[in-house]
Amino acid sequence: MGGLGGAVVAVLFSVVIALCGCQDLIPHDTRSLLVPKFQRSEIVGFVAGFGTTFAALPDLIGMLRRRSGAGVHPRMAAIIGVFQILWVYYGLLIASRPVILWNIIGVVVNFLSVGAYLHFHRRGGNQARGGA
């Protein structure tokens, strides 16, 4: 393995080695100063989950505006939605509110995307409007 692949492996190996000796540098999960009911990790989880959950929203909004499923791959949204159901279950197992909340919303967004695609596909609206 040479070139770029070898460099990636070397960097990942270096990061793992560096992090193994940094246990004292990792902040302990304390109560949030903003919302004392939450742990700091939950606040970070809610912020991080926001971005990944709504990543599929632009496709859904674009489909609804165009009234067409052209350029959208529903299989990807369906696969992500199925695995987000597993993430919800995992969130229940570890009692993590951010994991549960964002993945429930993500499941809804992804399955709405699949539903909108199927709706427009049945209507024959998979052609881009106003052009060739």
C-alpha positions in Angstrom: 0.0 0.0 0.0 1.7 3.2 -1.1 0.9 6.7 -2.0 -2.2 8.3 -0.6 -3.5 5.1 1.1 -0.2 4.7 3.1 -0.3 8.3 4.1 -3.9 8.0 5.4 -3.0 4.9 7.4 0.0 6.6 8.9 -2.0 9.7 9.9 -4.8 7.6 11.5 -2.2 5.4 13.3 -0.5 8.6 14.6 -3.8 10.0 15.8 -4.8 6.8 17.6 -1.4 6.7 19.3 -1.6 10.3 20.3 -5.1 10.0 21.7 -4.3 6.9 23.8 -2.0 9.0 26.0 -4.4 11.9 26.4 -7.0 10.5 28.8 -6.4 13.3 31.3 -7.0 15.9 28.6 -10.4 14.7 27.7 -13.0 16.8 29.6 -15.3 15.0 32.0 -18.9 15.2 31.2 -20.2 17.8 33.6 -23.4 19.7 33.8 -24.0 22.3 31.1 -23.7 25.9 32.2 -26.4 26.9 29.7 -29.0 24.3 30.7 -28.2 22.6 34.1 -30.6 19.7 33.4 -28.3 18.5 30.6 -24.8 17.1 30.5 -22.3 18.9 28.3 -22.2 15.9 26.0 -26.0 16.2 25.4 -25.6 19.8 24.4 -22.8 18.9 21.9 -25.0 16.0 20.7 -28.0 18.3 20.0 -25.8 20.7 18.1 -24.0 18.0 16.1 -27.2 16.1 15.4 -28.9 19.2 14.0 -26.6 19.4 11.0 -26.6 15.7 10.1 -30.3 15.3 10.6 -31.3 18.1 8.3 -28.7 17.2 5.6 -31.5 15.5 3.6 -33.9 18.4 3.9 -32.7 20.4 0.8 -33.5 17.4 -1.5 -37.0 17.2 0.0 -37.7 20.9 -0.3 -36.3 20.9 -3.9 -38.5 18.0 -4.9 -41.6 19.7 -3.4 -40.8 23.0 -5.2 -40.0 21.4 -8.6 -42.9 18.9 -8.1 -40.5 16.3 -9.5 -38.3 13.6 -8.2 -35.7 14.2 -10.9 -32.1 14.0 -9.7 -33.1 12.4 -6.3 -32.1 8.9 -5.3 -34.8 7.5 -3.0 -32.9 4.3 -2.3 -30.2 6.3 -0.4 -32.9 8.1 1.7 -34.6 4.8 2.4 -31.3 3.1 3.5 -30.4 6.0 5.7 -33.9 6.0 7.2 -33.7 2.3 8.0 -30.4 2.7 9.8 -31.6 5.7 11.6 -34.3 3.5 13.1 -31.4 1.4 14.5 -29.8 4.6 15.9 -33.1 5.4 17.7 -33.0 2.0 19.3 -29.3 2.5 20.2 -30.2 5.9 21.7 -32.9 4.1 23.8 -30.3 1.5 24.9 -27.8 4.2 26.1 -30.5 6.6 27.2 -29.2 9.5 25.0 -31.7 12.1 24.3 -29.8 13.7 21.4 -29.4 10.4 19.6 -33.1 9.6 20.0 -34.4 13.0 19.1 -32.4 13.7 16.0 -32.7 10.2 14.6 -36.5 10.2 15.0 -36.6 13.5 13.0 -34.1 12.1 10.5 -36.3 9.0 9.9 -39.3 11.3 9.3 -37.3 13.5 6.8 -35.9 10.6 4.9 -39.1 8.7 4.6 -40.9 11.9 3.6 -38.3 12.2 0.8 -39.0 8.7 -0.3 -42.7 9.3 -0.2 -42.5 12.5 -2.2 -40.3 10.8 -4.8 -42.8 7.9 -5.1 -45.7 10.4 -5.4 -44.0 12.4 -8.2 -42.8 9.2 -9.9 -46.3 7.8 -10.1 -47.5 11.1 -11.5 -44.8 11.1 -14.1 -43.2 14.2 -12.7 -39.6 12.9 -12.9 -38.8 15.1 -15.9 -37.1 18.4 -15.1 -39.6 21.2 -15.8 -39.0 23.9 -18.4 -36.4 22.2 -20.6 -35.1 19.3 -22.6 
